[in-house]
Amino acid sequence: MTAVVIGAGPAGLMAAEVMARHGLAVQVYDAMPSPGRKFLLAGKGGLNLTHSEPMERFVTRYGAAAGFMAPLLAEFGPTHLRAWAEGLGIETFVGSSGRVFPAQMKAAPLLRAWVRRLRGLGVILHPRRRWLGWDAEHRLRLAGPEGEETLDARACVLALGGASWPHLGSDGGWAAPLASKGVEVAPLKPANCGFDLDWSPSFAERFAGGRTGTVELSFAGQRRRGEITLTATGIEGGVVYGLAAQLRNSLEALGEAVPHVDLMPDWSAERVAAALARPRGSKSLSTFLKKALPLSPAALALLREAAPAAASPAALAEAIKALPLRLRRPRPLAEAVSTAGGIALAEMDDSLMLKRLPGIFAAGEMLDWEAPTGGYLLTGCFATGHRAGLGAVRHCNAV
């Protein structure tokens, strides 16, 4: 029995593997010249496969979708993902932050081993095929090098990604064909994204690309610790991505979002105040701050940019421990690491089959869930692909 997967990212390839292991003949179609393009780029600086924290905390990272994701992660979660990678010959390790990486740190060796396994299972990969939707007979329509093609399949798993980094294949073009079939698709929004603050021109020119060193970012009762990267327009980085959903939602609902940054999280407010209370003498404020406190040049510049009126020791100490950043807007979706929104979870049954379209399953970033970077996003893609693959197997065996 033939099954089709549209999309050769982690979710699609996992669905293909599950189906092939259960005896289905699987064909995978992808718009790009080779599989896993976004996966490879995401792993360029070190592939963060998953996270080692306890499952009860891990599940909370999926926010409003935690209840939906919990059974999928119980079926194929962090422990399963590490065992799966090691089955490919890719040893993993837990870093100091609890994040899990391949021993070689790179995505390419894992993807090569995975593609070899898939081909050994009989999976056929078809590059340069862009999904267009369905024809009048409900056959899949694909635009390929030789023109348009149509396909019949017992089951089809759609794993077309979100709409971030569209140059790598996931452009959100799938939303219109699904909506035309009555499937509810929540608006696609940037997730794990940076934010604009509209810096002064001189600050943007001098400090774009700078890093603050370790800080603590807080918003709406939540805190994240790490580095903030300054950009020409605002801020980005893992610590920002960890609060991106809350910040984006506040901007949408209230028109504002003002997180606070503790520039010296390892120093108490009293210690900072004591250091600033020392005699300044003839030193300029900038020179005094550099000598009094171990702040990076980027952190010092951010302090002066975001709190220009802070001059007294008390005002400076307060700003250093809780520097307000008035965000203006999230960066465009095309620049975001991932996508929020997508197919409404209520549109699918427990097997991730679309209730309105029997035999059509969906997985990965197409679904309306989001998670921060740190291994949660990638694990969620694997987990949804695994569940959709199993659902497709059961569907094919039943028809």
C-alpha positions in Angstrom: 0.0 0.0 0.0 1.4 3.4 -1.0 1.6 6.3 1.5 2.8 9.8 0.7 4.6 12.4 2.8 4.8 16.0 1.7 7.7 17.7 3.3 11.2 16.3 4.1 11.9 18.0 7.4 12.2 16.1 10.7 8.4 15.6 11.1 8.0 14.3 7.6 11.0 12.1 7.6 10.0 10.6 11.0 6.5 9.9 9.6 8.1 8.2 6.6 10.3 6.0 8.8 7.4 4.9 11.0 5.3 4.0 7.9 8.1 2.2 6.2 8.9 0.2 9.3 5.3 -1.0 9.3 5.5 -2.3 5.7 4.1 0.7 3.7 5.6 1.8 0.5 6.5 5.4 1.2 7.1 8.2 -1.2 8.4 11.6 0.1 8.0 14.8 -1.9 9.8 18.1 -1.0 10.1 21.4 -2.7 13.8 21.7 -2.1 16.6 20.0 -4.0 17.5 17.9 -1.0 15.9 16.9 2.3 16.2 18.6 5.7 17.4 22.1 4.5 16.1 24.0 7.6 17.3 21.2 9.9 20.8 21.5 8.5 20.9 25.3 8.9 19.4 25.1 12.4 22.2 22.7 13.4 25.0 24.7 11.9 26.1 26.2 15.2 25.4 23.0 17.1 22.4 20.8 16.8 20.3 21.0 19.9 18.2 17.8 19.6 16.3 17.9 22.8 16.6 18.6 26.5 17.3 16.5 29.5 15.0 18.1 32.1 12.3 16.0 33.8 9.2 15.3 31.6 6.8 17.1 33.9 8.7 20.3 33.3 9.5 19.6 29.7 5.8 19.4 28.8 5.1 22.8 30.3 7.4 24.4 27.6 4.5 23.9 25.1 2.3 26.4 26.9 -1.3 26.3 25.8 -0.6 23.1 23.8 0.9 21.2 26.7 -2.2 19.0 27.1 -2.1 18.2 23.4 1.6 17.4 23.3 1.8 15.4 26.5 0.6 12.0 25.1 2.7 12.5 21.9 5.8 13.1 24.0 5.1 10.1 26.2 5.1 8.1 23.0 8.2 9.7 21.4 9.9 12.1 23.7 13.5 13.1 24.7 14.6 9.7 25.8 13.2 8.0 22.7 14.8 10.7 20.5 18.2 10.1 22.0 17.9 6.3 21.6 16.7 6.8 18.0 19.8 9.0 17.2 22.1 6.5 18.8 20.5 3.8 16.7 21.7 5.8 13.7 25.3 5.7 15.1 25.0 9.3 16.5 26.1 9.4 20.1 24.6 12.2 22.2 25.6 14.1 25.3 24.0 16.4 27.9 25.6 19.9 28.0 26.0 22.0 31.1 22.6 23.7 30.4 20.8 20.4 30.2 20.5 20.6 26.5 21.2 17.5 24.4 23.5 17.5 21.4 25.1 15.0 19.1 28.7 14.3 20.0 29.8 15.8 16.7 27.5 18.8 17.3 26.5 18.9 13.7 23.2 18.0 11.9 24.8 16.7 8.7 26.1 13.4 9.9 22.7 12.6 11.5 20.8 13.5 8.4 23.1 11.5 6.1 22.7 8.4 8.4 18.9 8.9 8.5 18.5 9.2 4.7 20.6 6.0 4.3 18.3 4.2 6.7 15.2 5.5 4.9 16.5 4.4 1.6 17.3 1.0 3.1 13.6 0.8 4.2 12.5 1.4 0.6 11.5 5.1 1.1 11.8 7.0 -2.2 12.6 10.7 -2.0 11.4 13.1 -4.7 13.0 16.5 -4.6 11.8 19.7 -6.3 8.1 18.9 -5.9 5.9 21.7 -4.5 2.5 20.7 -3.2 -0.4 22.7 -4.7 -3.4 21.1 -3.0 -5.9 18.7 -4.6 -7.7 18.3 -7.9 -11.4 17.7 -8.4 -10.9 14.0 -7.8 -9.1 14.7 -4.5 -5.8 13.6 -6.0 -2.7 15.4 -4.7 -1.3 18.1 -7.0 2.4 18.7 -7.2 4.5 21.1 -9.4 7.6 19.4 -10.5 10.5 19.9 -13.0 8.4 18.4 -15.8 5.2 20.3 -14.9 2.2 19.4 -12.8 1.8 15.9 -11.4 -1.1 14.2 -9.6 -0.9 11.4 -7.1 -3.3 8.9 -5.5 -2.4 7.6 -2.0 -4.0 5.5 0.7 -2.7 8.0 3.3 -0.8 11.3 3.1 1.1 13.1 5.8 1.5 16.8 5.3 4.6 18.1 7.0 5.3 21.4 5.2 6.7 23.4 8.1 5.6 26.9 9.1 6.4 30.1 7.2 9.8 31.1 8.7 13.0 31.0 6.6 10.9 30.6 3.4 14.0 30.4 1.3 14.5 26.9 2.8 11.1 25.7 1.6 8.5 26.4 4.3 6.6 29.4 3.1 3.1 28.8 4.5 1.7 28.3 1.0 -0.2 25.2 2.3 -2.6 27.3 4.3 -4.8 28.3 1.4 -5.5 24.8 0.0 -6.4 23.6 3.5 -8.7 26.6 4.2 -10.4 25.9 0.9 -11.4 22.5 2.3 -12.9 24.1 5.4 -9.9 23.4 7.6 -9.5 26.1 10.3 -6.0 27.6 10.1 -5.0 30.0 12.8 -3.0 33.0 11.4 0.7 32.3 11.1 2.9 34.5 13.4 6.6 34.7 14.3 7.7 32.5 17.2 11.3 32.3 18.6 11.8 35.8 17.1 13.6 39.0 17.9 11.9 42.3 18.7 12.4 45.9 17.5 13.1 48.7 19.9 13.9 51.5 17.4 17.4 52.3 18.7 19.0 55.7 18.2 21.1 55.6 14.9 24.4 56.0 16.8 23.6 53.1 19.1 22.5 50.8 16.2 25.6 51.6 14.2 28.1 51.1 17.1 26.6 48.1 18.9 24.6 45.9 16.5 26.0 42.4 16.9 27.1 43.0 20.5 26.3 40.6 23.3 25.4 41.6 26.8 27.0 38.7 28.6 24.8 36.7 31.0 21.7 38.6 32.0 18.2 37.7 33.3 15.2 38.8 31.2 11.8 38.9 33.0 8.3 39.4 31.8 4.8 38.6 33.2 6.3 36.6 36.1 8.6 34.5 34.0 12.4 34.7 33.9 15.0 33.5 31.4 18.8 33.6 31.9 21.3 33.9 29.1 22.8 36.4 26.6 20.9 39.0 24.7 22.3 39.8 21.2 21.8 43.4 20.1 20.7 43.9 16.5 20.5 47.0 14.3 16.8 47.2 15.2 16.4 45.6 18.6 17.2 42.3 20.5 17.3 38.6 19.8 18.8 35.4 21.1 17.8 32.3 23.1 16.9 34.3 26.3 14.5 36.5 24.2 13.1 33.5 22.3 12.2 31.9 25.6 9.7 34.7 26.3 8.8 35.5 22.7 5.3 34.1 22.8 4.3 36.1 25.9 6.0 39.3 24.5 4.3 38.9 21.1 0.9 38.2 22.6 1.2 41.3 24.9 2.1 43.5 21.9 -1.0 42.1 20.0 -3.4 42.5 22.9 -2.2 45.7 24.6 0.0 47.4 22.1 3.0 47.2 24.4 5.4 44.8 26.0 8.1 46.0 28.5 10.3 43.2 29.8 13.0 44.0 32.3 16.7 43.0 32.2 18.8 42.3 35.2 22.2 43.2 33.8 24.0 41.7 36.8 22.0 38.7 37.9 24.8 37.3 40.1 25.0 40.5 42.1 22.5 41.5 44.7 20.9 45.0 44.4 22.7 45.9 47.6 26.1 44.9 46.2 25.5 46.9 43.0 24.4 49.9 45.0 27.5 49.7 47.2 29.8 49.6 44.2 28.1 52.6 42.7 28.2 54.6 46.0 32.0 54.8 46.0 33.5 58.2 45.3 33.6 58.9 41.5 36.2 61.6 41.7 37.0 63.2 38.4 36.1 60.2 36.3 33.4 60.4 33.7 30.3 58.4 34.3 31.3 56.0 31.6 34.8 55.4 33.0 33.4 55.1 36.5 30.9 52.4 35.5 33.5 50.5 33.6 35.8 50.3 36.6 33.1 49.8 39.2 31.1 47.0 37.6 32.1 44.0 35.4 29.6 44.9 32.6 30.3 44.1 29.0 30.6 47.1 26.6 27.3 46.0 25.0 25.6 45.9 28.5 26.9 49.3 29.4 25.7 50.8 26.1 22.3 49.2 26.6 22.1 50.8 30.0 22.8 54.2 28.6 20.4 53.8 25.7 17.5 52.4 27.6 17.9 54.5 30.8 19.5 57.8 29.6 18.2 59.7 32.6 19.7 57.4 35.2 22.7 59.4 36.7 22.6 59.1 40.5 24.0 55.9 42.1 20.5 54.9 43.3 18.9 55.4 39.8 21.8 53.5 38.1 21.6 50.6 40.5 17.8 50.3 40.0 18.3 50.4 36.2 21.1 47.8 36.3 18.9 45.4 38.2 15.7 46.0 36.3 16.3 47.8 33.0 13.0 48.4 31.1 13.0 47.6 27.4 10.0 49.0 25.5 9.5 46.7 22.6 7.8 48.0 19.5 7.1 45.0 17.4 8.3 41.4 16.7 10.6 40.9 13.7 8.9 39.7 10.5 7.8 36.0 10.3 10.3 35.2 7.5 13.1 36.0 10.0 11.8 34.0 12.9 13.2 30.7 13.9 9.8 29.1 13.9 6.1 29.7 13.4 3.1 30.0 15.8 -0.4 29.4 14.5 -1.3 26.8 11.9 -3.9 24.0 11.7 -6.3 24.3 14.7 -5.7 21.3 17.0 -9.5 20.7 17.1 -9.4 19.9 13.4 -7.5 16.7 14.1 -8.3 13.4 15.8 -5.9 11.7 18.2 -4.0 10.2 15.3 -3.4 13.7 13.8 -5.7 12.9 10.9 -7.8 15.8 9.7 -11.4 15.2 10.6 -12.6 16.9 7.4 -10.2 15.0 5.2 -10.0 11.3 5.9 -6.6 9.8 5.1 -4.8 13.2 5.4 -2.6 13.7 8.4 -0.5 16.7 9.5 2.6 17.1 11.6 5.3 19.5 12.7 5.1 23.3 12.5 2.0 23.2 10.4 0.0 22.5 13.6 -1.1 25.3 16.0 1.5 24.8 18.7 4.8 26.5 19.6 7.8 25.9 21.8 11.0 27.7 22.6 14.4 26.7 21.2 16.5 24.6 23.5 15.4 21.2 22.0 11.7 21.6 22.7 10.7 22.8 19.2 12.7 20.0 17.4 11.4 17.3 19.8 7.8 18.4 19.2 8.4 18.0 15.4 9.7 14.5 15.8 6.9 13.6 18.2 4.1 14.8 15.9 5.7 13.1 12.9 5.9 9.9 14.9 2.2 10.1 15.9 1.1 11.0 12.3 3.1 8.1 10.9 1.4 5.6 13.3 -2.0 7.1 12.4 -1.3 6.7 8.7 -0.4 3.0 9.3 -3.6 2.3 11.2 -5.6 4.1 8.5 -4.0 2.1 5.7 -4.5 -1.2 7.5 -8.2 -0.4 8.1 -9.2 0.6 4.5 
